[in-house]
Amino acid sequence: MDLRAARITRQNIMSNLNSCSFAFFILLLSGSVARGQDTLPLRNRLTFELGYARLANFDNVGSPLPYAAAALPIGGTYEYIGEHDRHTLEGSAIVSLINAPTMSNRYSSATDLRKAYFVFLDMQYRYVRDLMPLFSTSIELFIGGSLETIIFGRRYNYYGGDFSSIQGSGSGEVSSALAPSADLFYALSQDQRLRASLSIPIFAYIARPGYGLLNGNTSVSGYSYDGRFQFIGSFWSWHIAIEYERDLSKYFMAGLRFSTLYYRYPRFDWVSSTAENEAKAYISWRFHF
């Protein structure tokens, strides 16, 4: 019995030693992998944005009255940062369904119940490549291009009431524009940076409801859309942004972003002019995969 007990005890000891050796090997392997990941550059960046926006529009066909609205935009960005280039995919959304702005009459100071409900979506892919350092190594200039798609749908309520009792016309436009782009980076310190961006579209596809000036107050659903390719000069647009960011740690950053988007799309008797100003705070996560 003592011999059997001793044999069982040795087997248990060997089994425990094997388990400990395997666990130690896993720890060493995971540690080496973690150290390897720490040495890899964190080229991927995921950003969440939230802030305040002011949007103004005038559509002479959909409504003879202009309006402006305050809203809370929400957005996100994915960015891949290479050694000499950057790929950026970003999107932002503004929805004003319940808190609809009151339309203003430029010819009268009287107020009424006429309102505008809208959905505004802005999506952009951007590619830029570093050109050269300017004046010092703390300033970098990136040149490239962007493809920006804007969807702006509006529904006008001429007689008051809530969203379910809208009686009025609908309007909107969809555009996809190609633009040369430039980014300027300035390093304030090792963990603080400034960034300025500019895009001016030169070619765009612009689609709108295919109604005319005389039947602008009727339903959009009965008309096909009117889409055209247009060059700069027949339309005007620009997108400007300024950012400040600070490193919170190796993996996280926080910042502030101010941007201005403007476009003017004329087509025969129809003109839609829109200006959107945003101030957003964001937090970013840098990672590698």
C-alpha positions in Angstrom: 0.0 0.0 0.0 2.9 2.4 0.8 4.5 1.6 -2.5 1.3 2.3 -4.4 0.8 5.5 -2.5 4.3 6.6 -3.3 3.8 5.8 -6.9 0.6 7.8 -7.0 2.3 10.7 -5.2 5.1 10.8 -7.8 2.6 10.7 -10.6 0.7 13.7 -9.1 3.9 15.6 -8.7 5.0 15.0 -12.3 1.5 16.0 -13.5 1.6 19.2 -11.5 5.1 20.0 -12.8 4.0 19.4 -16.4 1.0 21.7 -15.8 3.2 24.4 -14.3 5.7 24.1 -17.1 3.0 24.5 -19.7 1.5 27.5 -17.9 4.9 29.1 -17.6 5.5 28.5 -21.4 2.2 30.2 -22.2 3.1 33.1 -20.0 6.5 33.5 -21.7 4.9 33.3 -25.1 2.1 35.8 -24.3 4.7 38.1 -22.8 6.9 37.9 -25.9 3.8 38.6 -28.1 2.8 41.5 -26.0 6.3 42.9 -26.2 6.2 42.4 -30.0 2.9 44.3 -30.2 4.3 47.1 -28.1 7.1 47.6 -30.6 4.7 47.7 -33.6 3.5 51.2 -34.7 -0.2 51.9 -33.8 -1.3 52.9 -37.3 -5.1 52.5 -36.9 -7.2 55.1 -35.2 -10.9 54.9 -34.3 -12.7 58.1 -33.2 -16.1 58.9 -31.7 -17.4 62.5 -32.0 -20.2 64.4 -30.4 -20.9 68.1 -30.4 -23.0 71.1 -31.5 -24.0 72.2 -35.0 -25.7 75.1 -36.7 -27.3 74.4 -40.1 -28.9 76.9 -42.4 -30.6 76.3 -45.8 -32.5 78.1 -48.5 -34.4 76.1 -51.1 -36.4 78.4 -53.4 -38.4 75.6 -54.8 -39.2 73.6 -51.7 -40.0 76.6 -49.6 -39.7 80.4 -50.2 -38.6 80.8 -46.6 -35.0 80.1 -45.4 -34.4 78.6 -42.0 -31.6 77.8 -39.6 -31.4 75.1 -36.9 -29.3 74.1 -34.0 -28.7 70.4 -33.6 -26.4 67.8 -31.9 -24.3 66.0 -34.6 -22.9 62.5 -33.9 -20.1 61.0 -35.9 -17.2 58.6 -36.2 -13.9 58.3 -38.0 -11.6 55.4 -39.0 -8.1 56.5 -40.0 -5.1 54.5 -41.2 -1.8 56.3 -40.7 1.0 55.1 -42.9 4.6 56.1 -43.0 4.0 58.8 -45.6 0.2 58.8 -46.2 -3.2 58.7 -44.5 -6.5 57.0 -45.3 -9.6 58.5 -43.6 -13.2 57.4 -43.6 -15.6 59.5 -41.6 -19.3 60.2 -41.2 -21.6 62.6 -39.4 -25.3 62.7 -39.0 -27.9 65.4 -37.9 -31.6 64.6 -37.5 -34.2 67.1 -36.6 -37.6 65.4 -36.5 -39.1 66.5 -33.2 -37.2 69.7 -32.5 -37.8 71.2 -36.0 -36.7 74.7 -36.6 -39.1 77.5 -37.5 -38.7 79.0 -40.9 -37.9 82.7 -41.1 -39.4 85.2 -43.5 -36.9 87.6 -44.8 -39.6 90.0 -45.8 -41.5 90.1 -42.5 -40.7 90.0 -38.8 -43.9 88.2 -38.0 -43.6 84.7 -36.7 -45.7 81.7 -37.7 -45.9 78.0 -37.3 -44.2 77.0 -40.4 -41.3 74.5 -39.7 -38.8 72.4 -41.5 -37.9 68.8 -40.6 -34.7 67.4 -42.0 -32.1 64.7 -42.1 -28.5 65.6 -42.9 -25.8 63.0 -43.6 -22.2 63.7 -44.5 -19.8 60.9 -45.5 -16.2 61.3 -46.7 -13.2 59.2 -47.8 -10.0 61.1 -47.8 -6.5 60.2 -49.0 -3.5 62.5 -48.4 0.3 62.0 -48.8 3.0 64.0 -47.1 4.7 66.5 -49.5 7.5 67.9 -47.4 8.2 69.5 -44.0 7.7 73.2 -44.0 10.2 75.5 -42.3 10.8 73.0 -39.6 10.2 69.3 -38.8 7.2 70.3 -36.6 5.2 71.3 -39.6 4.0 68.8 -42.3 2.0 69.4 -45.4 -0.1 66.5 -46.9 -1.7 66.7 -50.4 -4.3 64.4 -51.8 -8.0 64.2 -52.6 -11.4 63.3 -51.2 -14.8 61.8 -52.2 -17.6 63.4 -50.1 -21.2 62.3 -50.3 -24.0 64.5 -48.8 -27.6 63.5 -48.3 -29.9 66.3 -47.2 -33.6 65.6 -47.0 -36.2 68.2 -46.0 -39.9 68.2 -45.3 -41.7 71.5 -44.9 -44.7 72.0 -42.6 -46.7 75.1 -43.6 -49.6 74.8 -41.2 -48.2 73.9 -37.8 -48.8 70.7 -35.8 -46.4 67.9 -35.1 -44.5 65.6 -37.5 -47.4 63.2 -38.0 -49.6 66.0 -39.4 -47.3 67.6 -41.9 -49.0 69.4 -44.8 -46.5 70.9 -47.1 -43.8 70.0 -49.6 -40.6 67.9 -49.5 -37.3 68.7 -51.0 -33.6 67.7 -50.8 -30.5 66.9 -52.7 -27.9 64.1 -52.9 -24.4 64.9 -54.0 -21.1 63.1 -54.4 -18.1 65.3 -55.1 -14.4 64.9 -55.9 -12.1 67.4 -54.4 -8.4 68.1 -54.1 -7.5 68.2 -50.4 -4.7 69.5 -48.2 -3.9 68.9 -44.6 -1.4 70.9 -42.5 0.0 69.4 -39.3 1.8 71.4 -36.6 3.3 69.7 -33.5 2.9 72.0 -30.5 4.8 69.4 -28.4 5.3 65.7 -28.2 1.7 65.1 -27.1 -0.2 68.0 -28.6 -0.9 68.7 -32.3 -2.9 71.1 -34.5 -4.4 70.1 -37.8 -6.0 72.2 -40.6 -7.9 70.7 -43.5 -9.3 72.1 -46.7 -11.3 70.5 -49.6 -12.7 72.3 -52.6 -14.8 70.1 -54.9 -14.2 70.5 -58.6 -16.5 67.8 -60.0 -19.8 66.5 -58.6 -22.8 64.4 -59.3 -25.9 66.2 -58.0 -29.4 64.7 -57.8 -32.6 66.4 -56.7 -36.4 65.8 -57.0 -37.4 66.4 -60.6 -40.0 69.1 -60.0 -40.2 72.6 -61.3 -40.7 76.0 -59.8 -44.5 76.0 -60.4 -45.3 72.7 -58.7 -42.8 73.0 -55.9 -45.5 72.8 -53.3 -46.8 69.4 -54.3 -45.6 65.9 -53.3 -42.1 64.9 -54.3 -43.1 61.2 -54.6 -44.8 61.7 -57.9 -41.7 62.9 -59.7 -38.5 61.2 -60.8 -35.2 62.7 -59.7 -33.1 64.9 -61.8 -29.3 64.1 -61.7 -26.4 65.8 -63.4 -22.6 65.8 -63.4 -21.4 69.3 -62.9 -18.0 71.1 -62.8 -16.9 73.8 -60.5 -18.3 77.1 -61.6 -21.8 75.6 -62.1 -21.7 74.9 -58.4 -19.7 76.0 -55.4 -18.6 74.1 -52.3 -15.9 73.9 -49.7 -15.1 72.1 -46.5 -12.7 73.5 -43.9 -11.8 72.0 -40.5 -9.4 72.9 -37.7 -8.5 70.4 -34.9 -6.6 70.3 -31.7 -5.7 67.0 -30.1 -3.7 65.8 -27.1 -2.4 62.4 -26.2 -4.0 60.9 -23.0 -1.9 57.8 -23.2 -0.2 55.6 -25.7 -3.5 54.3 -26.9 -6.0 57.2 -26.4 -6.3 60.8 -27.5 -8.9 63.5 -27.0 -9.5 66.7 -29.0 -11.7 69.4 -30.4 -12.8 69.9 -34.0 -14.3 73.0 -35.7 -15.5 72.6 -39.2 -17.5 74.6 -41.9 -19.2 73.1 -44.8 -20.9 75.2 -47.5 -22.4 74.4 -50.9 -24.6 76.2 -53.5 -26.3 74.0 -56.1 -28.1 75.9 -58.8 -30.2 74.1 -61.5 -32.4 76.1 -63.9 -34.8 78.0 -61.5 -33.8 75.9 -58.5 -31.1 76.9 -56.0 -30.2 75.2 -52.8 -27.7 76.9 -50.5 -26.6 75.2 -47.3 -24.1 76.1 -44.6 -23.2 73.8 -41.7 -20.9 74.8 -38.8 -19.9 72.2 -36.3 -18.0 72.2 -33.0 -17.3 68.7 -31.7 -15.3 67.0 -29.0 -13.8 63.6 -29.7 -11.9 60.7 -28.2 -9.7 58.4 -30.3 -8.3 54.9 -29.8 -5.1 53.9 -31.5 -4.5 50.3 -32.1 -2.7 47.7 -34.3 -4.1 44.7 -36.1 
